[in-house]
Amino acid sequence: SKNIRLLEERKAKAAELIVSVEEYLNTLDDSRMRRMISMRYIDGLPWWKVAQRMGGRATEDSCKKQMERFLKGGI
């Protein structure tokens, strides 16, 4: 049906986007940011879970702030 075809097209586009993001991640020197981006935007984890997996003194707020600075070009 038309709906199934539309869903399949969206699924294919999403898979392409994930590949593009992963290719971009491979260009980053900062392994910490690579891990955070992957967990948050590819795996879809909430910030509290990202912080938990980052370990150390990472908190939900510190991870959010680090990502915000990175996306603004401050890291």
Summary of the structure (lengths in Angstrom):
residues: 75
radius of gyration: 15.2
end to end distance: 47.5
largest distance: 50.9
contacts: 174
relative contact order: 0.10
helix: 75%
strand: 0%
